Amino acid sequence: MKRIKIGSLEINSYVYIPPMAGVTDLAFRKMVRMFDKETLIATEMVSSKALMFNPNQSLMKLSPDEHPVGIQLFGHEPEVMAKAAVLAEEQGADFLDINMGCPAPKITKGKDGAALMREPELAVEIIKAVINAVKIPVTVKMRLGWDECQKNSPDLAKRLEDIGVCAFTIHGRTREQGYTGNADWEAISVVKKSTSVPIFGNGDVRTPQDAKKLIEITECDGVAIARATMGSPWLSMQINQFLNTGSFSPEPSLSEKLDIALAHLDELIKIKGEYVGIREGRRHLINYTKGMPNSAQIRAQIGQINTREEAYNLLSRLKEELTNLVKRINLVKNTEMSEFDLISTN
Ligand SMILES: Cc1cc2nc3c(=O)[nH]c(=O)nc-3n(C[C@H](O)[C@H](O)[C@H](O)COP(=O)(O)O)c2cc1C
């Protein structure tokens, strides 16, 4: 296993699960850690400004057994970002990630997120202030640039590396593209060539094979995988296995996936209470059941659940339907194949 050095932090993983607002909370990170103790992972983005009013934001709460973990901050005021960085360091974060990639208008209109790519002088000022304020490594997550005419990520990354940024995640799209089209992995390779610190290539990696291809094309040190981990917290483990050995363990059976989905929901309820846990858990249950045979109707009903009991009943019903389906297939095929394995979706 290649060790990646992010300043003073050394990791045994090719994978970074980057921040996803509304997804990479404590419960989600706990599910990832069930499969993979080494993957680099980060919190949802945290507003530096909001931290000035409420320094005890639950978004920054870390668990002692989830390291290596980073906290992502967004904002555009150097002093505020520096103060927020100190608060994040006090929470026990192993690294600080600065958001220079969020394309959402409500973020960029305040010069936050991807808007900082259009303000390189301000970006430098912010990063200097943050680096001076903390001892932990500082990383930056950015896009290729603001739009097609302003793809300045290679120059900006070089400037930020020169003042002490320890690693970058580069999402192969511009702010203008949002999530449309395909991530441009060739363009990520230009950023890799312009810097000497670790780069995590990001965008459209869905499988271990995709991860290998991205690394081959970009020569990046690792991959950052966001959306594909939703409902698949075992994916980073499979990717690390594949990059290390050329093969990877099969994903959990459909039955196991439903158990994992319920465990995730229970974790959310434990942390946030049943009311919030169920509402936030709906999207995760939908993600876990995507692609399962006969699940469309159940998924429509997941949107309506209000209690843990309703969730449990729905998933149990799906489990039973899948079991019956397998039995019918087995009857037809007269095979000895194990329950669920037969229709396991990859
Ligand atoms: C629901 C969602 C929330 C996200 N929130 C953040 C965020 O808080 N900070 C950030 O830097 N990127 C955020 N992203 C962007 C992802 O980290 C990642 O860069 C992007 O999804 C592309 O990677 P992928 O193709 O592997 O999904 C978010 C993406 C999604 C889908």
The ligand as an ORCA input file, in Angstrom:
! r2SCAN-3c Opt
* xyz 0 1
  C     -24.976     16.127     -2.191
  C     -23.606     16.716     -2.448
  C     -23.073     17.597     -1.531
  C     -21.798     18.127     -1.754
  N     -21.266     18.955     -0.808
  C     -19.979     19.401     -0.940
  C     -19.349     20.152      0.087
  O     -19.929     20.405      1.157
  N     -18.073     20.582     -0.129
  C     -17.397     20.294     -1.278
  O     -16.237     20.687     -1.425
  N     -17.971     19.579     -2.263
  C     -19.226     19.114     -2.116
  N     -19.789     18.323     -3.084
  C     -18.983     17.960     -4.271
  C     -18.319     16.580     -4.106
  O     -17.423     16.571     -3.020
  C     -17.575     16.157     -5.392
  O     -16.595     17.111     -5.675
  C     -18.511     16.047     -6.609
  O     -19.705     15.381     -6.269
  C     -17.825     15.301     -7.763
  O     -17.390     14.036     -7.353
  P     -18.218     12.682     -7.713
  O     -18.360     12.626     -9.198
  O     -17.368     11.579     -7.161
  O     -19.551     12.797     -7.051
  C     -21.065     17.803     -2.906
  C     -21.629     16.926     -3.834
  C     -22.883     16.375     -3.618
  C     -23.450     15.428     -4.639
*
